[in-house]
Each structure stands twice: as C-alpha cells, then as structure tokens.
Amino acid sequence: MNDSTTVLPWLVIRQDDNGNRYRVGRYATEGEAQQIVDTLDVKGHRQLYWVERIGRTAH
C-alpha cells in the first residue's frame, strides 16, 4: 500500500501562545494520535495539543 491509498483521518493539532494552529501529524487511529498528544504534554511544552478527526472536531 502506498501513501496515496492510506487513510489517516486523525490529526494532532498544536496551538501556540499567539493562537496560531498547526498540524503536527496525521494518524490512522485516534489512539495513535492521542499517544502523540500525551507524549508532547508530558514534555512540558506550553502549547496546547489536541486530536481532531478530519471533517469534524473530536474530543
């Protein structure tokens, strides 16, 4: 399977202190995306991270 056929509907989003939002990465499952968020949160970054599903906001 190549990248053009891989479905990666879960995004990790980062918001900086100025309110700018950036996509950190795309993942196949919500669990994978949440692991990235948890890892970044543990490192003590001041930015806000969360998981979203493409096309709608997740929790």
C-alpha positions as CSV (number, residue, x, y, z in Angstrom):
1,M,0.0,0.0,0.0
2,N,1.4,3.4,-0.9
3,D,0.7,6.7,0.9
4,S,-1.9,7.8,-1.6
5,T,-4.2,5.0,-0.5
6,T,-3.5,5.1,3.2
7,V,-6.4,6.6,5.3
8,L,-5.1,8.9,8.1
9,P,-8.2,10.6,9.4
10,W,-6.9,11.6,12.8
11,L,-4.9,14.9,13.2
12,V,-2.8,16.2,16.1
13,I,-3.2,20.0,16.2
14,R,-0.9,22.4,18.1
15,Q,-1.9,25.9,19.1
16,D,0.8,28.3,20.1
17,D,0.7,31.3,22.6
18,N,-0.5,33.6,19.8
19,G,-3.4,31.4,18.8
20,N,-1.8,30.1,15.6
21,R,-2.7,26.5,14.9
22,Y,-0.5,23.9,13.1
23,R,-1.0,20.3,12.1
24,V,1.6,18.2,13.9
25,G,0.7,15.0,12.1
26,R,-1.9,12.6,10.7
27,Y,-2.6,9.2,12.1
28,A,-4.7,6.1,11.3
29,T,-6.3,5.8,14.7
30,E,-7.5,8.1,17.4
31,G,-5.3,6.1,19.9
32,E,-2.1,6.7,17.9
33,A,-2.9,10.5,17.7
34,Q,-3.7,10.6,21.4
35,Q,-0.3,8.9,22.2
36,I,1.5,11.8,20.4
37,V,-0.5,14.4,22.4
38,D,0.2,12.6,25.6
39,T,3.9,12.5,24.8
40,L,4.1,16.2,23.9
41,D,2.1,17.1,27.1
42,V,4.5,15.2,29.3
43,K,7.4,17.1,27.9
44,G,6.0,20.3,29.4
45,H,5.5,22.3,26.2
46,R,3.5,25.4,26.8
47,Q,1.5,24.9,23.6
48,L,-1.9,23.3,23.6
49,Y,-2.3,20.0,21.7
50,W,-5.4,18.0,20.8
51,V,-6.8,15.4,18.5
52,E,-9.3,16.0,15.7
53,R,-10.9,13.8,13.1
54,I,-10.8,15.2,9.6
55,G,-14.1,16.8,8.8
56,R,-15.2,17.3,12.4
57,T,-13.8,18.2,15.8
58,A,-13.1,15.2,18.1
59,H,-12.9,15.5,21.9
